Every structure is written in structure tokens, then in C-alpha cells.
């Protein structure tokens, strides 16, 4: 006989405290967890959910949770949802995610869909948040370990987060990748997954970004995903990339082929974060005309003036000046408008622009 089911005989499953007390007093093997849950669910869906709540707050060994959810992957959908619902009601939604991170891909994907999708296949924001919080905490742990290797004593060291990830240790990268793979499979895009982090503080976003990068998501994918939500999330994602050590030039390389509309949003975010126009122009100096032209159009769209763009470009050579002037002409700016913008600028700039106009015919 299943020792868990036997121990709960005569105990009301609606009394979580009594169930927890009985479980704590019972010796059992982890393989008994799933059958006991299925039996309880068979008697009453509510009873099954209550037992899941008790599991969530009673089981201390992460491997036991993993055993339970590995077996849950082959349960009926209603049973899986009740199990997950019980964990979430107990405030242990991220425990479900942690179990998913340790399972084979097919099983993890099955459970993730039950966690982040409602029965009508719409997104369950609470479930998605559980996943993002787990990824945030995983990213926090990775950044903590990186700081330790560099001998940096600063930064957050949340003991609860550290303890939570102790069981995966060196396998944290594989765990993060498994979770990201499963949620993207469930909601079909990383953009759908991260939409709600627009309200997170900068440090939390940086931790999440670190985890997503670890899972193989590129800078371009993250910025493109943020664009699905809008400017504020783009700004936060770019700040997160900066906070985990990604250089602005890496971001610029990643977005160079974006549409003008997307480029405009990204450059506005970069500008808002206090990066200097000269930094962008120094990167543009080594690019072909087509890239320069797109960047110039986006810069003008965010309010940068002809005179300022050209004056800042002067220090990076004649080729950049010529490409910028050519781009401005292609955008419909008249020669007279360009020259008037230089009236208060250095004479050397005026001479260089005139030379560029002459070269362009």
C-alpha cells in the first residue's frame, strides 16, 4: 500500500495543516508522491489540489519534487493542472519551474504549457511571472558567482536565492536553457514571455537578461523581443545588457539591420541612457554607406540636428562626413539646408562638407 495514502486515511484533505503534519510524520519514498496525489485527485479534485499544496510546503529535497513532476508529465491534463495549481496556491510556483529545469525536454515542455497557459490557451500571467522570477533568480546567482571569481565583494547576495540553486550548482546553465526552451515553446516567442518585466527595476531586468543570454538568446533577439512591448522595455533591456557587461558597440552591431522604426526606438533608448552621439558616430565610421544612411535617418528621427551630427562626425574622418552628407541628401535635405546648419560650426567642418558635396557631384 502507498504509505502516503495510508497515512492520510481519516485526515480531511481540506485541512492543509493536518495533512502537512501527517506527511512530516510519515516515512515514504519519492516514488509514492505521484500515486498518492492521483488517488486523492480521483476522490476529489479539490482534495488533490490541497494535497499538492501540502507537498509544496513539506517536501524539502529538490530531487523529490523532480520525481513528482517527472511522473506528473504523464498524468492526465486535469491532474497536472491541479498539481501545479496546488504548488502555486502555496506560493511555490517557482518550485514547479525548478523541477521543469531538471527534466528531459519533452516532459519540461508539457509541464510548462500547463503552468503558463490557461485551458483556452491564453497566457497565464501568474504562471509566466513564476518562470521569469525563477530566471531572474538564476541570473542573479550566475552574476554572484561571476563577481566571486573576479573577487568583487559588491552586489546582491540573497542567501535564499543561493540556497535555491545549490542543487543544480555547475549545471545551472543547462537548467536555465531548459526553462527558456520550454517557455518559448509554450508562448511561441520570447517577446510574449518577457512583456510583463516592463515594470521591473533595473537590477531585476539585468539578472533576467543574464539568464536569457546564458540560454543562447542573442542581443538582437532580446531587443527585438522588447520592441514587441515598446520603448520602455527596450530601454530596460538595453540597460540590462549594459549592466551585465555588454558594450554599446555590441548592441549597435546587433541592431544594424533592424527597420528604421525599430532603429529609431533603440537609438532613442540609447540616447536616453546617456550615451554620447560621438560614441555612435565612432562606430559608424567603420561601416558601409547603407548602414550609415539608416543610422543617420534614425538619428534625425530622434531629434539630432544636421549640424550636430556632422560636427561630431568630423573627428572620425572624411569618409564618414561624406556618407552622412550623402544620407542627408537622400532623405531630401537640400544642400542649402545642410550648409546653413553649419553657419555656427567650425570652418574646417564647412570646408569638409563642401568637399564632400563636390565629390558627390
C-alpha positions in Angstrom: 0.0 0.0 0.0 1.1 3.5 -0.7 2.4 4.9 2.7 1.3 8.4 2.0 -2.3 7.4 1.1 -2.3 5.1 4.2 -1.1 7.9 6.5 -3.8 10.3 5.2 -6.6 7.9 5.8 -9.2 9.6 8.0 -7.5 13.0 7.5 -9.5 15.7 5.8 -7.5 16.9 2.8 -9.2 20.3 3.2 -7.2 20.8 6.4 -3.8 21.6 5.0 -2.2 21.9 8.4 -3.3 18.4 9.4 -2.1 17.0 6.0 1.3 18.7 6.4 1.6 17.4 10.0 0.8 13.8 8.9 3.2 14.0 5.9 6.0 15.2 8.2 5.5 12.3 10.5 5.5 9.7 7.7 8.4 7.9 6.1 7.9 7.4 2.4 9.8 7.1 -0.9 9.5 9.9 -3.5 8.0 7.4 -6.0 4.9 7.3 -3.7 4.2 11.0 -4.1 2.6 10.9 -7.6 0.4 7.8 -7.0 -0.9 9.3 -3.7 -1.7 12.6 -5.5 -3.6 10.8 -8.3 -5.6 8.8 -5.7 -6.5 11.9 -3.8 -7.5 13.7 -7.1 -9.6 10.7 -8.0 -11.7 11.1 -4.9 -11.9 14.9 -5.2 -10.2 17.5 -7.5 -10.1 19.9 -4.6 -8.6 17.3 -2.3 -5.9 16.6 -4.9 -5.1 20.3 -5.1 -4.9 20.5 -1.3 -2.5 17.6 -1.2 -0.3 19.3 -3.8 -0.3 22.4 -1.6 0.9 20.3 1.3 3.6 18.7 -0.9 4.8 22.2 -1.9 5.4 23.3 1.7 6.5 19.9 3.1 9.0 18.4 0.7 12.5 19.7 1.3 14.5 17.7 -1.1 14.5 19.2 -4.7 15.1 15.7 -6.1 11.7 14.6 -4.6 10.0 17.5 -6.3 11.7 16.4 -9.5 10.5 12.8 -9.1 6.9 14.1 -8.6 6.9 16.3 -11.6 8.6 13.8 -13.8 5.7 11.4 -13.1 3.3 14.3 -13.5 4.3 14.7 -17.1 2.4 11.5 -18.0 -0.7 12.3 -15.9 -3.9 13.5 -17.4 -4.0 17.3 -18.1 -6.6 17.9 -15.4 -4.4 16.1 -12.9 -1.3 18.1 -13.9 -3.1 21.4 -13.7 -4.4 20.6 -10.2 -0.9 19.6 -9.1 0.6 22.9 -10.4 -2.4 24.9 -9.1 -1.7 23.5 -5.6 2.0 24.5 -5.8 1.1 28.0 -6.9 -1.5 28.4 -4.2 1.2 27.5 -1.7 3.4 30.2 -3.1 5.8 27.7 -4.7 5.2 28.4 -8.4 8.9 28.8 -9.0 9.4 25.4 -7.4 7.5 24.0 -10.4 9.8 25.9 -12.7 12.8 24.5 -10.8 11.5 21.0 -11.3 11.0 21.7 -15.0 14.6 22.8 -15.3 15.7 19.3 -14.3 13.5 17.3 -16.6 14.0 16.0 -20.1 13.0 18.5 -22.8 9.7 16.8 -23.8 8.5 16.5 -20.2 9.6 20.0 -19.3 7.6 21.4 -22.3 4.5 19.5 -21.3 4.5 20.9 -17.7 5.5 24.4 -18.9 2.4 24.6 -21.1 0.2 23.7 -18.1 2.0 26.4 -16.0 1.9 29.3 -18.4 -1.2 28.6 -20.5 -4.8 28.6 -19.4 -7.2 25.9 -20.6 -8.2 28.2 -23.5 -4.5 28.5 -24.5 -4.4 32.2 -23.5 -1.3 33.3 -21.5 -1.5 32.8 -17.7 0.3 35.9 -16.5 0.8 34.5 -13.0 2.5 31.4 -14.4 4.7 33.3 -16.7 5.7 35.5 -13.8 6.8 32.4 -11.9 9.0 31.5 -14.8 10.5 34.9 -15.1 11.2 35.2 -11.4 13.0 31.9 -11.5 15.1 33.0 -14.4 15.8 36.3 -12.7 17.0 34.5 -9.6 19.1 32.1 -11.8 20.6 35.2 -13.4 21.3 36.7 -10.1 23.1 33.6 -8.9 25.2 33.5 -12.1 26.2 37.1 -11.6 27.0 36.4 -8.0 29.3 33.6 -9.0 31.0 35.8 -11.6 31.6 38.5 -9.1 33.1 35.9 -6.8 35.5 34.7 -9.5 36.6 38.3 -10.1 37.0 38.9 -6.3 34.3 41.7 -6.4 32.8 42.0 -2.9 29.9 44.2 -4.0 26.4 43.3 -5.4 23.4 41.4 -4.0 24.0 38.1 -2.3 20.5 36.9 -1.4 21.0 33.8 0.7 17.6 32.4 -0.2 18.5 32.6 -3.9 21.8 30.9 -3.3 20.3 28.1 -1.4 17.6 27.6 -4.0 20.1 26.9 -6.8 22.6 24.8 -4.8 21.2 21.6 -6.1 22.0 22.5 -9.7 25.4 24.0 -9.0 27.6 23.7 -12.1 24.5 22.6 -14.2 22.8 26.0 -13.8 23.4 26.8 -17.5 21.7 23.7 -18.6 18.8 24.3 -16.2 18.3 27.9 -17.5 18.4 26.7 -21.1 15.8 24.1 -20.4 13.4 26.6 -18.8 13.9 29.2 -21.6 13.4 26.5 -24.3 10.2 25.3 -22.6 8.6 28.7 -22.1 9.4 29.9 -25.6 7.8 26.6 -26.9 4.7 27.3 -24.8 4.1 31.0 -25.6 5.7 30.9 -29.1 8.1 33.9 -28.7 10.4 35.4 -26.2 8.6 38.7 -26.7 5.4 37.2 -25.3 7.3 35.8 -22.4 9.1 39.0 -21.2 6.3 41.6 -21.8 5.5 42.0 -18.1 9.0 42.8 -16.9 8.5 46.3 -18.2 7.6 47.1 -14.5 10.7 45.5 -13.0 13.6 47.5 -11.5 16.9 47.7 -13.4 18.7 45.1 -11.3 16.0 42.6 -11.8 16.0 43.1 -15.5 19.8 42.7 -15.6 19.5 39.4 -13.8 16.9 38.2 -16.3 18.9 39.3 -19.2 21.9 37.5 -17.9 19.9 34.3 -17.7 18.5 34.7 -21.2 21.9 35.3 -22.7 23.1 32.2 -20.9 20.3 30.3 -22.6 21.6 31.3 -26.0 19.4 34.3 -26.7 21.2 36.9 -28.8 21.3 40.7 -28.2 19.3 41.1 -31.4 16.6 38.6 -30.2 16.3 40.3 -26.8 16.0 43.8 -28.3 13.6 42.6 -31.0 11.5 40.9 -28.3 11.4 44.1 -26.2 10.2 46.0 -29.3 7.0 43.9 -29.2 6.1 45.7 -25.9 7.5 49.1 -26.7 10.1 51.8 -25.9 10.2 51.5 -22.1 11.0 47.7 -22.2 13.6 48.4 -24.9 15.3 50.9 -22.7 15.3 48.5 -19.8 16.7 45.6 -21.8 19.5 47.7 -23.2 20.3 49.0 -19.7 20.3 45.3 -18.6 22.7 44.4 -21.3 24.9 47.3 -20.3 24.8 46.2 -16.7 26.0 42.6 -17.4 28.9 44.0 -19.4 27.7 44.1 -23.0 29.3 47.1 -24.8 27.2 49.6 -26.7 29.1 48.6 -29.9 27.8 45.0 -29.5 24.2 46.4 -29.3 24.8 48.5 -32.4 26.1 45.6 -34.3 23.1 43.5 -33.4 20.5 46.1 -34.5 22.2 47.4 -37.6 19.7 45.5 -39.9 16.6 46.5 -38.0 13.8 48.5 -39.7 14.1 52.3 -39.5 11.2 52.4 -37.0 12.9 49.8 -34.7 16.3 51.6 -35.1 14.7 54.9 -34.1 13.2 53.3 -30.9 16.5 51.7 -30.0 18.6 54.8 -30.6 16.2 56.9 -28.6 16.6 54.4 -25.7 20.4 54.5 -26.0 20.3 58.3 -26.1 18.0 58.4 -23.0 20.5 56.2 -21.1 23.1 59.0 -21.5 25.3 57.6 -24.3 27.1 60.2 -26.4 26.5 60.8 -30.1 30.2 60.7 -30.6 30.3 57.0 -29.4 27.7 56.1 -32.1 29.5 58.0 -34.8 32.8 56.4 -34.0 31.1 53.0 -34.6 29.5 54.3 -37.8 32.9 55.4 -39.1 33.8 51.8 -40.0 30.5 51.0 -41.6 29.5 50.9 -45.3 27.2 53.7 -46.6 24.0 51.7 -46.3 24.4 51.3 -42.6 25.4 54.9 -42.1 22.4 56.1 -44.1 20.0 54.1 -41.9 21.6 55.3 -38.7 21.5 59.0 -39.9 17.8 58.6 -40.7 17.1 57.2 -37.2 19.2 59.9 -35.5 17.3 62.7 -37.3 14.1 60.9 -36.3 15.0 61.2 -32.6 15.8 64.8 -32.9 19.5 65.0 -33.6 20.3 68.1 -35.8 22.2 68.1 -39.1 24.8 70.4 -37.7 25.4 68.4 -34.6 25.7 65.1 -36.5 28.2 66.5 -38.9 30.2 68.3 -36.3 30.5 65.2 -34.2 31.4 63.1 -37.3 34.3 65.4 -38.2 36.7 63.8 -35.8 36.2 60.4 -37.4 37.3 61.3 -40.9 36.3 62.4 -44.3 34.6 59.2 -45.4 32.1 59.4 -42.5 31.4 63.0 -43.3 30.8 62.1 -47.0 28.5 59.2 -46.1 26.5 61.4 -43.7 26.1 64.1 -46.2 25.0 61.6 -48.9 22.5 60.1 -46.5 21.0 63.6 -45.7 20.7 64.4 -49.4 18.9 61.0 -49.9 16.5 62.0 -47.1 15.5 65.1 -49.0 17.6 67.6 -47.2 18.6 70.4 -49.6 22.3 71.5 -50.0 21.3 74.9 -48.7 19.8 73.5 -45.6 22.9 71.5 -44.9 25.2 74.5 -45.4 23.0 76.8 -43.3 23.2 74.2 -40.4 27.0 74.8 -40.4 27.0 78.6 -40.0 28.0 78.5 -36.4 30.2 75.4 -36.7 34.0 75.3 -37.2 35.2 76.5 -40.6 37.1 73.2 -41.1 33.7 71.4 -41.0 32.2 73.7 -43.6 35.2 73.1 -45.8 35.0 69.3 -45.4 31.3 69.3 -46.2 31.7 71.4 -49.3 34.5 69.0 -50.4 32.1 66.1 -49.8 29.3 67.8 -51.8 31.8 68.4 -54.6 32.8 64.7 -54.6 29.2 63.6 -54.6 28.6 65.7 -57.7 
